[in-house]
Amino acid sequence: MTVEQAISDISSLPLDDQLKVVQAIWDRLPESSAPALSDTARSELARRVASYTADPTTLMTKAQLRARMRSSDT
């Protein structure tokens, strides 16, 4: 099976199953394979952590995030 075939097969799954596949692959990656963050990404991450620290109620649940993602697809 080629990578393209695997992606095609996975793409035909329901969204929840696709997310499970992504999570399973992510969980199996060695820690050393994490890409280096760019300065822009590092700054954005710091901004988001500071925002959460200032007001933890801004954190979205998984259900809220999925609903927001689905609503932005239309």
C-alpha positions as CSV (number, residue, x, y, z in Angstrom):
1,M,0.0,0.0,0.0
2,T,1.3,3.4,-0.9
3,V,1.0,6.5,1.3
4,E,-1.4,8.0,-1.3
5,Q,-3.6,4.8,-1.1
6,A,-3.6,5.0,2.7
7,I,-4.5,8.7,2.7
8,S,-7.3,8.0,0.2
9,D,-8.6,5.1,2.4
10,I,-8.5,7.2,5.5
11,S,-10.2,10.1,3.8
12,S,-13.2,8.0,3.1
13,L,-13.7,7.3,6.9
14,P,-16.1,9.4,9.0
15,L,-14.4,12.5,10.6
16,D,-14.3,11.0,14.0
17,D,-12.5,7.9,12.7
18,Q,-10.1,10.1,10.7
19,L,-9.2,12.0,13.9
20,K,-8.6,8.7,15.7
21,V,-6.2,7.6,13.0
22,V,-4.4,11.0,13.2
23,Q,-4.2,10.7,17.0
24,A,-2.9,7.1,16.8
25,I,-0.2,8.1,14.3
26,W,0.8,11.2,16.4
27,D,1.0,9.1,19.6
28,R,3.4,6.7,17.9
29,L,5.9,9.3,16.7
30,P,9.1,9.4,18.7
31,E,9.5,12.5,20.8
32,S,12.7,13.4,18.9
33,S,10.7,13.8,15.7
34,A,9.0,17.0,16.8
35,P,9.8,19.8,14.4
36,A,11.5,22.9,15.7
37,L,9.1,25.8,16.2
38,S,9.6,28.9,14.1
39,D,9.9,32.2,16.0
40,T,6.4,33.1,14.8
41,A,5.0,29.8,16.1
42,R,6.8,30.1,19.4
43,S,5.5,33.7,19.9
44,E,1.9,32.5,19.0
45,L,2.2,29.6,21.5
46,A,3.4,31.9,24.2
47,R,0.6,34.3,23.5
48,R,-2.0,31.5,23.7
49,V,-0.5,30.2,27.0
50,A,-0.6,33.7,28.5
51,S,-4.2,34.1,27.3
52,Y,-5.2,30.9,29.0
53,T,-3.2,31.6,32.1
54,A,-5.0,35.0,32.4
55,D,-8.4,33.5,31.9
56,P,-8.7,29.7,31.9
57,T,-12.4,29.9,31.1
58,T,-11.5,30.7,27.5
59,L,-10.4,27.1,26.9
60,M,-12.7,25.2,24.6
61,T,-13.8,21.7,25.1
62,K,-13.2,19.1,22.4
63,A,-16.9,19.3,21.5
64,Q,-16.8,23.1,21.3
65,L,-13.8,22.9,19.0
66,R,-15.3,20.3,16.7
67,A,-18.6,22.4,16.5
68,R,-16.6,25.5,15.7
69,M,-14.6,23.6,13.0
70,R,-17.7,22.2,11.5
71,S,-19.4,25.5,11.4
72,S,-16.4,27.1,9.6
73,D,-16.6,24.4,6.9
74,T,-19.8,25.9,5.5
